[in-house]
Amino acid sequence: MSRSAIGGVARGPVLASDEGLSFWGGVDPATGTIIDAHHPLCGESVAGTVLALPTSRGSCTGSGVLLELIRNGHAPAALVFREPEGVLTLGALVSRHVFDATIPVLQLDGDDFATLAAAEHAVIDGARVEAPGLALTLPTVDPDSVALSPDDRAMLDGRDGTAVQVAMRIVRDIAAIDGARRLIDVSQVHIDGCIYASPAILRFAEVFAGMQARVRVPTTTNAISVDHAHWREQGVPEAFGDPASRLADAYVQMGARASFTCAPYLLDSAPKAHDVIAWAESNAVIYANSVLGARTAKHPDFLDLCIALTGRAPDYDVYLDENRAARRVLEIDTPAGCDDALWPMLGYLAGLHAPDRIPLLRGLASLSPGEDDLKALCAAFGTTSAAPMLHVEGVTPEAGHVSADADTVRLTREDLARAWRQLNAGPVGIDLVAFGSPHFSLGECRALAAEMAGQHCATGVTAIVTLGHDTLAAARAEGLVDQLEEAGVRIYADICWCSISEPVFPPEARTLMTNSGKYAHYAPGLSGRSVRFGSLADCALAARTGRAPDTPPAWLG
């Protein structure tokens, strides 16, 4: 049903696409230019446009990018979606409640969306939208449609202070926008908003910290933008290192654990099946739902803190049984003899073929994927799909949950080969090898140490592993850190590849190689470098020789 999610006044040229867009890694927060090299609108600017998309996709940090664009004057004049959307809508809602400025957000059904997307110009005035061939007065969202408990109402009335009151307003309003009828308790939260993507993100955190906000449930923190303890000695400029460190400190000040990892499922606090949690960070959300069988919506940045401060989340999306069913079956033509590069490629492809729905991947059970394979699968899926989970038949715990009206799509070996070529657009000469997106596990540290045993990175090649400091401590205890460093591999805690910056990211590097489908997708826009992709063994070989394979792996035929 067409409706106005967030009201306002706007006019501007229509910029439309049939493909979703991640604002994090896809839009420059300083200028509004689309930088996702794989998106059909790459090079266009969203500033001042009526931006029409089926939905958003990718990182939960997109809400923070939109908040920065609103504050610096480079935001779209309005957002129009064809499907339900939470990440960018939340950014606009936070801007309204915390900074008293926002942009309209509309959801139009298929025909209305198509008419607006084909128009050159559109005008929005409150709940009224007009474009050539389109004149609608839209229904609006009623915040009172959400049933609140007595404690919820007390928080909303300010009983527990201003910070909790503002947080509850945001939780209630996003619940109403997304059609939730009530709020539910959560047992833990993972904060994604501690990545320093823009000054607005720091401002948001420090506003709440300044109001003496404290989390109510156990809360972990995502990877941050600097190695918290060592960024000065690493040469990170004060102008970036100081606000990035202050952002992390603000969340710790509010009671969050300084875990600083984008793979919270590797921590000792990882949830179990059926646990009701509230995680942000797209790869973590997908892994928690899909592999662990826990329950969390894909919460945008900022909503994660609001849930941590109230202990309450909207009862919507995949918290509900009926929304966890697969609505598309992907039949996989599984290649014989494949290596670990298959899993990120499959995740990337699955997202492209199920951008707005949960898929079931069929034909993979005989491969017996391990935790690291599934980690890579989920992370790459999150770059190209807005869905908060997937199923793998014979592998993941809820794979039998398939909708009766699910359709079927076949993914062939040629589809995989096409994905390999898309992720290998760069030259074969390599001067940087990137491991740890998401953060490396202890098992991956062992595997890389075995690949580099008795050998060394080639002259002119830098190899970097990013990981959480809990994993770093375990790897150090096993002697793996010494082995890797003897081979010339650099190891950094706290940061990850989607938040790394120069000079930790070698300024002289021109072409990087990674075993991460997630980073292979985002790296061209985030780093401005050419990219190659391959298995962990291929990446280790590139570190030792300075060259990537120039042909697809043999198992792709």
C-alpha positions in Angstrom: 0.0 0.0 0.0 1.3 3.5 -0.9 1.8 5.7 2.2 3.8 8.5 3.7 6.3 7.1 6.2 7.8 10.4 7.2 6.1 13.6 6.1 7.7 16.8 4.8 8.0 19.2 1.9 10.3 18.5 -1.1 10.6 19.0 -4.8 13.3 17.9 -7.2 14.4 15.9 -10.2 13.6 12.2 -10.0 16.7 9.9 -9.8 15.5 6.3 -10.1 16.9 2.8 -10.3 15.5 -0.7 -10.2 18.4 -1.8 -8.1 18.7 -1.2 -4.4 21.6 0.9 -3.0 23.7 0.8 0.1 24.5 4.3 1.3 27.5 3.0 3.3 30.1 2.2 0.7 27.8 3.3 -2.0 27.4 7.0 -1.5 30.0 9.6 -0.5 28.8 11.1 2.8 30.5 14.4 2.1 29.1 15.0 -1.4 26.2 12.7 -2.1 27.9 11.1 -5.1 27.2 7.5 -5.7 30.5 5.6 -5.5 29.4 2.0 -5.7 31.3 0.9 -8.8 28.8 -2.0 -9.4 25.6 0.2 -9.3 24.0 1.5 -12.5 23.8 5.0 -11.0 27.5 5.2 -10.2 28.8 8.7 -10.6 25.4 10.3 -10.2 24.6 12.6 -7.2 21.7 12.0 -4.9 21.8 15.6 -3.6 18.5 17.4 -4.1 16.9 14.6 -6.0 13.7 12.6 -5.3 15.6 9.3 -5.1 13.4 6.4 -6.0 14.7 2.9 -5.2 13.0 -0.5 -4.7 14.6 -0.5 -1.2 18.1 0.0 0.3 20.6 -2.9 0.8 23.9 -3.6 2.4 25.3 -2.0 5.5 23.3 -0.9 8.5 25.6 2.2 8.6 23.6 3.6 5.7 21.4 5.4 8.3 24.5 7.3 9.5 25.5 8.3 5.9 22.0 9.7 5.4 22.2 11.6 8.6 25.4 13.2 7.6 24.0 14.2 4.2 21.0 15.8 5.8 23.3 17.8 8.1 25.7 18.9 5.4 23.0 19.8 2.8 23.8 17.0 0.2 20.9 14.7 1.0 18.2 13.7 -1.4 15.2 16.0 -1.3 13.1 12.9 -0.6 13.3 9.1 -0.6 10.7 7.0 -2.3 10.8 3.2 -1.9 8.7 0.4 -3.6 9.3 -2.1 -0.8 9.5 -1.8 3.0 12.8 -0.1 4.0 14.3 0.5 7.4 17.9 1.7 7.3 17.5 5.0 5.5 14.1 5.6 7.0 15.6 5.3 10.4 18.3 7.9 9.5 15.6 10.4 8.5 13.7 9.6 11.7 16.7 10.1 13.9 17.5 13.4 12.2 14.0 14.6 13.1 14.0 13.5 16.7 17.6 14.4 17.6 18.5 17.3 15.2 15.1 18.7 14.3 15.7 18.3 10.5 14.6 15.6 8.1 13.4 14.7 4.6 10.2 13.0 3.5 10.2 9.3 3.0 7.4 7.6 1.0 6.5 4.0 0.1 4.6 3.6 -3.2 3.1 0.4 -4.5 4.3 -1.0 -7.8 2.2 1.0 -10.3 2.6 4.3 -8.4 6.3 3.7 -8.0 6.8 3.0 -11.7 4.9 6.2 -12.6 7.1 8.3 -10.3 10.3 6.6 -11.3 9.6 7.4 -15.0 8.9 11.1 -14.2 11.5 13.8 -14.6 10.3 15.8 -11.6 8.2 15.3 -8.4 6.7 17.5 -5.7 5.9 16.3 -2.1 3.9 18.4 0.3 3.0 16.6 3.5 1.1 13.5 2.5 0.6 14.8 -1.1 2.8 13.6 -3.9 2.6 14.9 -7.5 4.5 14.0 -10.7 3.4 13.8 -14.3 0.7 11.2 -14.4 0.6 10.9 -10.6 -1.4 12.9 -8.0 -1.9 11.1 -4.6 -2.8 12.0 -1.1 -1.2 9.2 0.9 -2.2 7.7 4.3 0.2 8.6 7.1 1.7 6.5 9.9 0.0 6.7 13.4 2.5 6.2 16.2 -0.3 5.4 18.6 -0.9 2.2 16.6 1.9 0.5 18.6 0.7 -1.0 21.9 3.0 0.1 24.7 3.4 -1.5 28.1 3.2 0.6 31.3 7.0 0.6 31.4 7.2 1.7 27.8 4.8 4.6 28.5 6.8 5.6 31.5 10.0 5.8 29.4 8.1 7.7 26.8 6.9 10.2 29.4 10.5 10.8 30.7 10.5 8.8 33.9 14.0 7.5 33.2 15.5 10.7 31.8 15.7 12.5 28.5 18.0 10.1 26.8 15.7 7.1 27.3 12.7 9.3 26.4 14.2 10.2 23.0 15.3 6.6 22.4 11.8 5.3 23.2 10.2 7.9 20.8 12.5 6.6 18.0 11.8 2.9 18.8 8.0 3.5 18.9 8.0 5.6 15.7 10.0 3.1 13.7 7.8 0.3 15.0 4.8 2.2 13.7 6.4 2.8 10.3 7.3 -0.8 10.0 3.8 -2.0 11.1 4.8 -3.6 14.4 1.9 -3.8 16.8 4.0 -4.0 20.0 7.5 -3.9 21.4 9.4 -6.9 22.8 12.3 -7.5 25.2 15.8 -8.3 23.9 18.6 -10.1 25.7 21.6 -8.4 24.1 22.5 -5.7 21.5 25.3 -5.2 19.1 26.1 -1.6 18.2 27.2 -0.9 14.6 27.1 2.9 14.9 30.6 3.1 16.4 32.2 3.3 13.0 33.3 6.9 12.3 31.7 7.4 8.9 30.9 11.1 9.4 30.8 13.9 12.0 27.1 13.4 12.4 27.6 9.9 13.7 29.9 11.2 16.4 27.5 14.1 17.2 24.7 11.6 17.7 26.6 9.4 20.2 28.0 12.4 22.1 24.5 13.9 22.5 23.3 10.7 24.2 26.5 10.2 26.2 26.1 13.9 27.3 22.6 13.0 28.6 24.2 10.3 30.9 22.6 7.5 28.8 23.3 3.9 30.0 22.6 0.7 28.2 20.0 -1.6 29.9 21.1 -5.0 28.4 24.5 -6.5 27.6 25.8 -4.6 24.6 28.8 -5.3 22.3 30.5 -2.9 19.9 31.3 -3.3 16.2 34.7 -2.8 14.6 35.7 0.8 14.9 37.7 3.1 12.5 41.1 3.0 14.3 43.1 0.6 16.4 42.0 2.1 19.6 45.2 1.6 21.6 47.7 2.2 18.8 46.4 4.7 16.2 48.8 7.5 17.1 51.9 5.3 16.7 50.5 4.0 13.4 50.6 7.5 12.0 46.8 8.1 11.8 46.2 11.8 11.5 44.8 13.5 14.6 42.0 15.0 12.6 40.6 11.5 11.9 42.0 9.4 14.8 40.6 11.7 17.5 37.0 11.8 16.5 37.1 8.0 15.6 38.5 7.2 19.1 36.0 9.6 20.8 33.1 7.8 19.0 34.2 4.4 20.4 34.7 6.0 23.8 31.2 7.4 23.8 29.7 4.0 23.4 31.9 2.5 26.1 31.0 5.4 28.4 27.3 4.4 27.9 28.1 0.9 29.2 28.8 -1.0 25.9 31.6 -3.6 25.9 34.7 -2.6 24.1 34.6 -5.7 21.9 35.3 -3.8 18.7 34.6 -6.6 16.2 32.3 -6.9 13.2 32.0 -10.7 14.0 30.3 -10.7 17.4 29.3 -14.4 16.7 32.9 -15.2 17.4 32.7 -13.8 21.0 32.0 -15.8 24.1 28.7 -13.9 24.4 27.3 -15.2 21.0 23.6 -15.9 21.2 22.0 -19.3 20.9 19.1 -20.6 18.9 15.8 -18.8 19.6 17.5 -16.0 21.6 15.8 -12.7 21.0 18.5 -10.1 20.4 19.0 -6.8 18.6 22.1 -6.7 16.4 23.2 -4.2 13.8 26.0 -4.8 11.3 24.6 -6.6 8.3 26.9 -9.7 8.2 26.4 -10.3 11.9 22.6 -10.0 11.6 22.5 -12.5 8.7 24.8 -15.0 10.5 22.9 -14.7 13.8 19.5 -15.5 12.1 20.8 -18.0 9.5 23.5 -20.0 11.2 22.8 -19.6 14.9 19.0 -19.6 14.7 18.8 -16.5 17.0 16.3 -13.8 16.2 17.1 -10.2 15.2 15.9 -7.8 12.7 18.5 -6.0 10.6 18.6 -2.9 12.9 20.0 0.2 11.4 22.7 2.3 13.1 21.2 4.6 15.8 18.3 2.2 16.4 20.8 -0.2 17.9 21.6 2.3 20.7 17.9 3.2 21.2 17.1 -0.4 21.8 20.1 -0.8 24.1 18.9 2.1 26.2 15.3 0.9 26.4 15.8 -2.9 26.2 12.9 -2.9 23.8 12.6 -3.6 20.0 9.8 -3.5 17.5 8.1 -6.9 17.1 8.4 -7.1 13.4 10.3 -8.6 10.5 12.1 -11.8 11.2 11.3 -11.7 14.9 8.0 -13.2 13.6 7.9 -16.9 12.5 6.0 -16.2 9.3 8.6 -13.7 8.1 11.5 -16.2 8.4 10.4 -18.4 5.5 12.3 -18.6 2.2 10.4 -17.0 -0.6 12.8 -18.0 -3.4 14.7 -21.3 -3.9 18.1 -21.0 -5.5 19.1 -24.3 -7.1 22.9 -24.4 -7.2 24.8 -26.2 -9.9 27.5 -27.1 -7.4 31.0 -27.4 -9.0 33.1 -30.4 -8.1 36.4 -29.7 -6.4 35.5 -26.1 -5.3 37.5 -24.2 -2.7 36.6 -21.6 -0.1 36.2 -18.9 -2.8 32.8 -20.6 -3.6 31.1 -19.3 -0.5 31.5 -15.5 -0.9 30.8 -15.8 -4.6 27.6 -17.7 -3.8 26.6 -15.1 -1.2 27.1 -12.3 -3.7 25.1 -14.1 -6.4 22.3 -15.1 -4.0 21.9 -11.5 -3.0 21.7 -10.4 -6.6 19.0 -13.0 -7.3 17.1 -12.5 -4.0 17.6 -8.7 -3.3 14.3 -8.3 -1.4 13.5 -11.8 0.0 14.9 -14.6 2.0 16.3 -17.4 -0.2 16.9 -21.1 0.3 20.2 -22.3 -1.3 19.8 -25.9 -2.4 22.5 -28.3 -3.5 25.3 -27.5 -1.1 24.8 -29.9 1.8 27.3 -32.4 0.5 30.1 -29.7 0.8 29.6 -29.6 4.6 30.5 -25.9 4.9 32.2 -24.8 8.1 31.7 -21.8 10.2 34.2 -19.7 8.2 32.5 -20.7 4.9 29.1 -19.6 6.3 30.6 -16.4 7.6 31.8 -15.6 4.1 28.5 -16.6 2.5 26.5 -14.4 4.9 28.7 -11.3 4.6 28.7 -11.3 0.8 24.9 -11.9 0.7 24.5 -8.8 2.8 26.2 -6.6 0.2 23.7 -7.3 -2.5 20.5 -8.1 -0.6 18.3 -6.3 1.9 17.1 -9.6 3.4 18.2 -10.3 7.0 18.8 -14.0 6.6 19.1 -17.0 4.2 18.8 -20.7 4.5 21.1 -23.5 3.2 19.3 -26.8 2.8 20.8 -29.5 5.0 23.0 -27.0 6.8 21.2 -24.2 8.5 18.7 -24.8 11.4 15.6 -23.4 9.7 16.2 -24.5 6.2 12.8 -26.4 6.1 10.9 -23.2 6.5 9.9 -22.4 2.9 6.9 -20.4 1.8 4.3 -22.3 -0.2 4.5 -19.7 -2.9 8.3 -19.6 -3.2 9.6 -19.6 -6.7 12.7 -21.3 -8.0 15.8 -19.9 -9.8 18.7 -22.0 -11.0 22.3 -20.7 -10.6 24.7 -22.3 -13.0 28.4 -22.6 -13.2 28.4 -19.8 -15.8 26.6 -17.5 -13.3 29.5 -18.3 -10.8 32.1 -17.6 -13.5 30.4 -14.3 -14.3 30.5 -13.3 -10.6 34.2 -14.2 -10.5 34.9 -11.9 -13.5 32.8 -9.1 -12.0 34.9 -9.3 -8.8 38.2 -9.5 -10.7 38.1 -6.4 -12.8 41.6 -5.2 -11.6 45.0 -6.1 -13.0 46.8 -9.2 -11.8 49.8 -7.3 -10.3 49.0 -7.0 -6.6 50.6 -4.8 -3.9 48.1 -5.2 -1.1 46.3 -8.4 0.2 43.3 -7.8 2.5 42.2 -10.5 5.0 39.5 -10.1 7.6 36.2 -8.7 6.2 34.4 -9.8 8.4 37.1 -10.1 11.1 39.3 -13.1 10.8 38.5 -16.1 13.1 41.1 -18.2 14.9 40.6 -20.9 12.3 41.4 -18.5 9.5 44.5 -17.3 11.4 45.6 -21.0 11.5 44.9 -21.5 7.8 46.8 -18.4 6.7 49.8 -19.3 9.0 49.9 -22.7 7.3 49.9 -21.1 3.8 52.7 -18.7 4.7 54.8 -21.2 6.7 58.5 -20.8 5.9 57.7 -18.1 3.3 57.5 -14.3 3.2 55.5 -11.6 1.5 57.1 -10.4 -1.7 59.0 -7.2 -1.9 56.5 -4.4 -2.4 53.5 -6.4 -1.3 51.7 -5.7 2.0 49.4 -8.3 3.6 47.1 -7.2 6.4 44.8 -9.2 8.7 42.1 -7.4 10.7 40.5 -9.1 13.6 38.9 -8.6 17.0 41.2 -8.3 20.0 39.7 -11.4 21.6 40.7 -13.4 18.5 44.1 -11.6 18.5 44.7 -12.8 22.1 43.9 -16.4 21.3 46.1 -16.3 18.1 48.9 -14.8 20.1 48.6 -17.6 22.7 48.9 -20.2 20.0 52.0 -18.6 18.5 50.1 -17.7 15.3 50.8 -14.0 15.6 54.5 -14.6 15.7 54.3 -16.9 12.7 52.3 -14.5 10.6 54.5 -11.5 11.5 57.6 -13.5 10.7 56.1 -14.0 7.2 55.6 -10.2 6.9 51.9 -10.2 7.5 50.7 -7.1 9.5 47.9 -7.7 12.1 45.6 -5.0 13.3 42.9 -5.2 16.0 39.6 -3.2 16.3 39.5 -1.9 12.7 38.1 -3.8 9.7 38.4 -3.2 5.9 35.2 -1.3 5.6 36.5 1.3 8.0 40.3 1.2 7.5 42.0 4.5 6.4 45.4 5.7 5.4 48.2 5.3 6.4 47.2 1.9 7.9 45.8 1.3 4.4 49.1 1.7 2.5 48.7 4.9 0.5 51.0 3.6 -2.3 48.8 0.5 -3.0 47.1 0.6 -6.3 45.6 -3.0 -6.6 44.4 -5.1 -3.7 43.4 -8.7 -3.5 41.0 -10.2 -0.9 39.2 -13.4 -0.1 36.2 -11.5 1.0 33.2 -11.1 -1.3 32.0 -8.3 0.9 35.2 -6.2 0.6 35.6 -7.1 -3.1 32.3 -5.4 -3.6 32.8 -2.3 -1.5 36.6 -1.8 -2.0 36.5 0.1 -5.3 34.2 2.7 -3.9 35.7 2.9 -0.4 39.4 2.8 -1.4 39.5 4.0 -5.0 41.7 1.0 -5.8 41.4 -1.8 -8.3 40.4 -5.2 -6.8 41.0 -8.9 -7.4 39.2 -11.7 -5.5 40.2 -15.3 -4.8 40.4 -18.1 -2.2 42.5 -17.7 1.0 45.2 -19.8 -0.7 45.1 -17.6 -3.8 45.5 -14.5 -1.7 48.4 -16.0 0.2 50.0 -16.9 -3.1 49.5 -13.3 -4.2 51.1 -12.1 -1.0 54.2 -14.3 -1.7 54.5 -13.5 -5.4 52.8 -10.1 -6.0 50.5 -11.7 -8.7 46.9 -12.9 -8.7 45.7 -15.8 -10.8 44.7 -14.4 -14.2 42.1 -17.1 -15.0 39.1 -18.4 -13.0 39.8 -21.4 -10.7 39.8 -24.7 -12.5 36.6 -25.8 -10.7 34.7 -23.1 -12.6 35.6 -24.9 -15.8 
